[in-house]
Amino acid sequence: MFVLPAIAGVAIGILSGLLGIGGGTVMVPIFRLAFGMSPVVSTATSLFAIIPTSISGAASHIRHKTCIVSLGVAAGLGGALTSPLGVWLAQISPAWMIMVAAALIIGWSAVKMLGKAFKMRSQNRTQQHAASNDDAIDDPTKASAQAGAAVDPAPRKLTRKQLLIGAGIGLGAGVASGYVGVGGGFIMVPLMLSLIGIEMRQASGTSLIAVMILAIPGVVEQALLGNINYAAGIAIAVGSIPGAVIGARLVRVVPELALRFVFGFFLIVAAVILVLNEFGILG
């Protein structure tokens, strides 16, 4: 019973390090479907397993300089203030409402992410067509950039206003984290891209820094309430910790546009699974 969750944890960790999510969007359905846990225990155990996963991925992103530490800390502190509120709301909500709320939030994030990705692809094609007309495509550096090839983003210093926006993003992610047992990266990554204007590979690492901070108060509260299945959480974490390191390394070589599409479609699948399972369609 320990081996399969650990193997699943490796895949979860890779997604976590690559996309900047804690992995809860995968773990919650796994705990509901494979372990038969209640919604409350599923979300609590997911939140518990998210912390080691996000720490592993964040450390790797910091080492490879594919994150903005100050923004991650600002968002994490904002989320830490509100994640206990999310846990409290989960305690007083009907079980089905928790899962439906998770699916709606995840689905909204997917629509935002895919919309931006399709827009980027259209812009890239227009630029490539124009470049081919002026023979500018012969420049390998320009061609690589137009194709969305992965290049390490230049370090940037954010303004105080941008950091405050990051803290505000964290406030919302914290409530979602505590309520539906996810790290909040599926909310933070799209908002960091649209409101702060950082690159996807920067957002992935930055989000994981925030996740490892904001999840802590929620986990403490869930532990005090006795909602965590520690055996299942540890089994997932055993695989997700090394997986997150692999994902954080992959983010440096996977094209920006591909990251956005993978993240968007991944979120859609997670949302559909949650809804189908909660209404008994998956058995």
C-alpha positions in Angstrom: 0.0 0.0 0.0 3.0 2.2 0.5 4.8 1.7 -2.9 2.0 2.8 -5.2 1.4 6.1 -3.4 5.2 6.8 -3.4 5.3 6.2 -7.2 2.3 8.5 -7.7 4.2 11.0 -5.5 7.0 11.1 -8.0 4.7 12.2 -10.7 3.0 14.7 -8.4 6.4 16.1 -7.4 7.5 16.6 -11.0 4.3 18.5 -11.7 4.8 20.5 -8.6 8.4 21.6 -9.4 7.5 22.2 -13.1 4.3 24.1 -12.7 4.7 25.8 -9.3 1.8 24.0 -7.6 1.9 22.2 -4.3 0.3 19.1 -5.9 -3.0 19.2 -4.0 -5.0 19.3 -7.2 -3.7 15.7 -7.9 -3.5 14.5 -4.3 -7.0 15.3 -3.3 -8.6 13.2 -6.1 -6.0 10.4 -5.3 -6.9 10.4 -1.6 -10.6 10.3 -2.5 -10.4 7.7 -5.2 -7.5 5.4 -4.2 -7.8 5.7 -0.4 -11.5 6.3 0.0 -11.0 9.1 2.4 -13.7 11.7 3.2 -13.4 15.1 1.6 -12.2 16.7 4.9 -9.5 14.0 5.5 -8.5 14.2 1.8 -7.9 17.9 1.9 -6.2 17.8 5.3 -3.8 15.0 4.2 -3.1 16.7 0.9 -2.2 19.9 2.8 0.1 18.0 5.0 1.9 16.3 2.1 2.2 19.6 0.2 4.7 21.1 2.6 7.7 18.7 2.0 6.9 18.7 -1.7 7.0 22.4 -2.0 10.1 22.8 0.2 11.9 20.4 -2.1 10.8 22.1 -5.3 11.4 25.7 -3.9 14.9 24.8 -2.7 15.8 23.6 -6.2 14.3 26.7 -7.9 16.2 29.0 -5.6 19.4 27.1 -6.4 18.8 27.4 -10.1 17.6 31.1 -9.8 14.3 30.4 -11.5 12.2 32.3 -8.9 11.7 35.7 -7.2 12.3 35.0 -3.5 10.9 38.3 -2.3 7.6 37.9 -4.1 7.3 34.3 -2.9 7.8 35.3 0.7 5.3 38.2 0.4 2.6 35.9 -1.1 3.4 33.2 1.4 3.0 35.5 4.4 -0.3 36.8 3.0 -1.5 33.2 2.5 -0.4 32.2 6.0 -2.7 34.8 7.5 -5.8 33.4 5.7 -5.2 29.6 5.4 -6.6 28.9 8.9 -9.8 30.7 7.8 -10.1 28.3 4.9 -9.7 25.3 7.2 -12.5 26.7 9.5 -14.8 27.2 6.5 -14.1 23.5 5.4 -15.2 22.3 8.9 -18.6 24.0 8.6 -19.3 23.3 4.9 -21.1 20.3 3.5 -18.6 17.7 2.1 -19.7 18.0 -1.5 -19.3 21.8 -1.4 -15.6 21.5 -0.6 -15.0 19.4 -3.7 -17.2 21.5 -6.0 -15.5 24.7 -4.8 -12.1 23.1 -5.6 -13.3 22.2 -9.1 -14.7 25.7 -9.8 -11.5 27.4 -8.6 -9.3 25.0 -10.5 -11.4 25.4 -13.7 -11.3 29.2 -13.5 -7.5 29.0 -13.3 -7.4 26.7 -16.3 -9.4 29.0 -18.5 -7.2 32.0 -17.6 -4.0 30.0 -18.2 -5.1 28.5 -21.6 -6.5 31.8 -22.8 -3.1 33.4 -22.3 -1.4 30.5 -23.9 -3.4 30.6 -27.1 -2.9 34.3 -27.3 0.9 33.8 -26.9 0.9 31.1 -29.6 -1.0 33.4 -32.0 1.5 36.2 -31.3 4.5 33.9 -31.8 3.1 32.8 -35.2 2.6 36.4 -36.3 6.2 37.3 -35.3 7.7 34.3 -37.0 5.8 35.1 -40.2 7.0 38.7 -40.1 10.5 37.6 -39.3 10.6 35.1 -42.2 9.6 37.8 -44.6 12.5 40.0 -43.6 14.9 37.1 -43.3 15.3 37.9 -39.7 14.7 34.4 -38.7 18.3 33.6 -39.7 19.3 35.1 -36.4 19.2 31.9 -34.1 18.8 34.0 -30.9 15.7 35.7 -32.3 14.3 32.5 -33.7 14.7 30.7 -30.4 13.0 33.5 -28.5 10.1 33.6 -31.0 9.6 29.9 -30.7 9.2 30.2 -27.0 12.4 28.4 -26.2 13.4 28.3 -22.6 16.0 30.8 -21.5 16.8 31.8 -18.0 14.9 35.0 -17.2 17.0 37.9 -16.1 16.9 38.6 -12.4 14.5 41.5 -11.6 13.8 43.6 -8.6 10.1 44.2 -7.9 8.6 47.4 -6.7 6.9 47.8 -3.3 3.5 47.9 -5.2 4.2 44.6 -6.9 5.1 43.0 -3.6 1.9 44.2 -2.1 0.0 42.8 -5.0 1.8 39.5 -4.3 0.7 39.6 -0.7 -2.8 40.2 -1.8 -2.6 37.2 -4.2 -1.4 35.2 -1.2 -4.4 36.2 0.9 -6.8 34.7 -1.6 -4.7 31.6 -2.2 -4.5 31.0 1.6 -8.2 30.7 1.9 -8.4 28.3 -1.0 -5.4 26.3 0.4 -7.1 25.8 3.7 -10.5 25.1 2.3 -9.8 22.6 -0.5 -6.4 21.2 0.7 -4.3 22.6 -2.1 -1.1 24.7 -2.1 -2.8 27.6 -3.9 -0.3 27.6 -6.8 -3.1 27.1 -9.3 -4.4 30.5 -8.2 -1.1 32.3 -7.6 0.7 31.3 -10.9 -2.0 32.8 -13.3 -2.3 35.9 -11.1 1.4 36.5 -10.9 1.6 36.2 -14.7 -1.3 38.6 -15.3 -1.0 41.1 -12.5 2.7 41.3 -11.9 4.0 40.3 -15.3 6.7 37.8 -14.5 7.5 34.8 -16.7 6.0 31.4 -16.3 9.2 29.7 -15.2 9.7 32.5 -12.6 6.1 32.1 -11.4 6.5 28.4 -10.9 9.4 28.7 -8.5 8.0 31.8 -6.8 4.7 30.1 -6.2 6.4 27.1 -4.5 8.1 29.5 -2.1 4.7 30.9 -1.2 3.1 27.5 -0.9 5.7 26.2 1.6 5.0 29.2 3.8 1.2 29.6 3.6 0.4 25.9 4.0 2.0 25.7 7.5 -0.8 27.3 9.6 -3.5 25.3 7.8 -1.6 22.0 8.5 -1.2 22.9 12.2 -4.9 23.5 12.5 -5.8 20.3 10.6 -3.4 18.3 12.8 -5.1 19.7 16.0 -8.5 18.8 14.6 -7.2 15.2 13.9 -8.1 15.2 10.2 -4.7 14.1 8.8 -4.0 10.6 7.6 -0.2 10.7 8.3 0.6 7.3 6.7 -0.9 8.2 3.3 0.6 11.7 3.5 4.1 10.4 4.2 3.8 7.8 1.4 3.0 10.4 -1.1 5.7 12.7 0.2 8.4 10.0 -0.1 8.0 10.1 -3.9 7.0 13.8 -4.3 10.2 15.2 -2.7 12.6 13.9 -5.3 10.0 14.4 -8.0 9.8 18.1 -7.2 13.6 18.4 -7.7 13.3 16.8 -11.1 10.4 19.2 -12.0 12.3 22.3 -10.9 15.2 21.2 -13.2 12.9 20.6 -16.2 11.5 24.1 -15.9 14.8 25.5 -17.2 14.5 23.6 -20.5 10.8 23.4 -21.2 9.5 26.3 -23.4 7.4 29.0 -21.8 4.4 28.3 -24.1 4.5 24.6 -23.4 4.5 25.2 -19.7 1.4 27.3 -20.0 -0.5 24.7 -22.1 0.6 21.8 -19.8 -0.5 23.7 -16.7 -3.9 24.7 -18.3 -4.8 21.2 -19.5 -3.6 19.7 -16.2 -6.0 21.9 -14.3 -9.0 21.0 -16.5 -8.4 17.3 -15.9 -8.1 17.8 -12.1 -11.3 19.8 -12.0 -13.3 17.3 -14.0 -12.1 14.3 -11.9 -13.1 16.1 -8.7 -16.7 16.8 -9.9 -17.2 13.4 -11.4 -16.0 11.6 -8.3 -18.0 13.7 -5.9 -21.3 13.0 -7.7 -20.5 9.3 -7.9 -20.0 9.1 -11.6 -16.6 7.5 -11.2 -18.0 4.9 -8.8 
